[in-house]
Amino acid sequence: MEYAIRNCEIADLPKLIILCQKHAEFEKADYAPEGKEEKLRKALFGENPQLFCLVVAAKETIVGYASYTIDFSTWDAADFLYMDCLFLEEETRGLGIGEMLIEKLKEIGKQKNCVNIQWQTPQFNERAIKFYNRMGAKGKDKVRFTLTL
C-alpha cells in the first residue's frame, strides 16, 4: 500500500479523532471524543491556527498523524517545534513512515528557524524510544505534571 504525508484537511477530522482515541488508549490515557471535532477545527483551521498537523494518507483514509506547535524556549531564547503527537496505526508501523514524518517535521522546523524539535513519550513505550534514539534524538529524565484547571 502507498502512503503520502500531507497537511491535515477539514475532511480528515472525524478520522483524526478516532486516531487520537487509539493513541490515548495506547498510552493508557483518558480521552473523551465529544466536542473535539469543533475544537480541533478551530485550532487547526481558524484565523490564527494554534496547532498544525501532518497526516499519513492511504487511499481513502488516514492511518497516522503528527501534530505540532511552534513554541518559544526561554533557555535558548529561540523558537522550537514541539511535536505534541505522533501515532501510526499498528499495521503501518515498521515501514519507515515514522521516520518520514520526523524528516518532514525537521524540514518545517528549519523553515521556521526553530533550534530543535522536542517531544515526549511514556517510559513504557520502549519501541518508540528505540526508534527516537535511532533517529539521533536524546532523551532527558524529567517527570511531566498536569494540573487540572
C-alpha positions as a printed Julia matrix, in Angstrom:
149×3 Matrix{Float64}:
   0.0    0.0    0.0
   1.21   3.53  -0.78
   1.24   6.34   1.76
   1.51  10.1    1.35
   2.29  12.65   4.03
   0.27  15.82   3.7
  -1.25  18.58   5.79
  -4.42  17.68   7.65
  -7.61  18.76   5.9
 -11.01  19.51   7.42
 -12.39  16.27   5.91
  -9.77  14.32   7.95
 -11.11  15.49  11.33
 -13.54  12.61  12.06
 -10.79  10.03  11.4
  -8.2   12.15  13.23
 -10.39  11.97  16.34
 -10.5    8.16  16.04
  -6.7    8.09  15.74
  -6.42  10.38  18.8
  -8.61   7.96  20.76
  -6.46   4.99  19.67
  -3.33   6.96  20.59
  -4.71   7.75  24.05
  -5.64   4.08  24.59
  -2.12   3.06  23.53
  -0.66   5.48  26.08
  -3.12   4.3   28.77
  -4.68   7.78  28.96
  -8.25   9.01  29.13
  -9.82  10.51  26.02
 -13.33  11.84  25.5
 -14.07  12.48  21.79
 -17.17  14.61  22.45
 -16.77  18.16  21.16
 -13.24  17.54  19.86
 -14.05  17.93  16.16
 -15.16  21.57  16.53
 -12.26  22.39  18.87
  -9.72  20.82  16.52
 -11.33  22.56  13.54
 -10.82  25.92  15.28
  -7.26  25.1   16.47
  -6.12  23.8   13.06
  -8.14  25.85  10.59
  -9.1   29.03  12.46
  -7.89  32.52  11.63
  -4.81  32.1   13.85
  -4.04  28.35  13.97
  -2.73  27.15  17.35
  -1.96  23.63  16.12
  -0.54  22.12  12.95
  -0.95  18.54  11.8
   0.53  16.23   9.19
  -1.41  13.11   8.26
  -0.4    9.84   6.65
  -2.89   9.32   3.83
  -3.6    5.9    2.35
  -6.21   5.71  -0.43
  -9.48   6.87   1.14
  -8.4    7.35   4.76
  -5.63   8.46   7.06
  -3.6    5.94   9.05
  -1.43   8.19  11.17
  -0.65  11.72  12.19
   1.91  14.02  13.75
   0.69  17.23  15.37
   2.9   20.1   16.42
   3.12  23.67  17.63
   5.81  26.31  17.41
   6.82  27.31  20.94
   9.46  29.53  22.49
  12.32  28.35  24.7
  13.4   30.69  27.46
  16.77  28.93  27.8
  17.51  29.06  24.08
  15.77  32.43  23.59
  14.5   30.94  20.34
  11.58  29.09  18.78
  11.36  25.31  18.81
   8.97  22.85  17.21
   7.05  20.84  19.8
   5.73  17.53  18.46
   2.58  17.01  20.5
   1.61  13.65  19.0
   2.96  11.06  16.61
   0.82   8.0   16.06
   0.54   5.31  13.39
  -1.98   2.52  13.06
  -0.41  -0.8   14.11
  -0.25  -2.22  10.57
   1.74   0.79   9.33
   4.48   0.65  11.96
   7.96  -0.52  10.98
   7.62   0.66   7.37
   9.69   3.84   7.67
   6.65   6.15   7.83
   7.52   7.45  11.3
  10.96   8.38  10.01
   9.37  10.18   7.06
   7.15  12.15   9.47
  10.14  13.15  11.62
  12.08  14.2    8.49
   9.13  16.34   7.37
   8.96  17.94  10.83
  12.71  18.65  10.65
  12.16  20.44   7.32
   9.3   22.5    8.79
  11.33  23.35  11.89
  14.26  24.54   9.77
  11.94  26.63   7.58
  10.55  28.28  10.72
  14.04  28.9   12.18
  13.49  26.55  15.12
  16.53  25.49  17.15
  15.24  21.96  17.77
  12.26  19.61  17.94
  11.06  18.49  21.35
   8.56  15.81  22.38
   7.89  13.19  24.99
   6.77   9.59  25.16
   5.84   7.32  28.05
   8.73   5.34  29.57
   6.91   2.08  28.81
   6.89   2.84  25.05
  10.21   1.1   24.5
   9.65   0.61  20.77
   9.24   4.38  20.28
  12.24   5.14  22.49
  14.43   2.82  20.39
  13.1    4.49  17.22
  13.81   8.0   18.54
  17.31   7.0   19.67
  17.97   5.5   16.22
  16.91   8.86  14.7
  19.6   10.58  16.8
  17.31  12.08  19.44
  18.48  12.35  23.05
  16.14  11.66  25.96
  16.0   13.6   29.22
  14.89  12.24  32.57
  12.03  14.5   33.57
   8.61  14.0   35.05
   5.67  15.63  33.28
   3.0   17.1   35.54
  -0.58  18.07  34.73
  -2.54  20.47  36.89
  -6.22  20.46  36.01
  -7.85  23.89  35.78
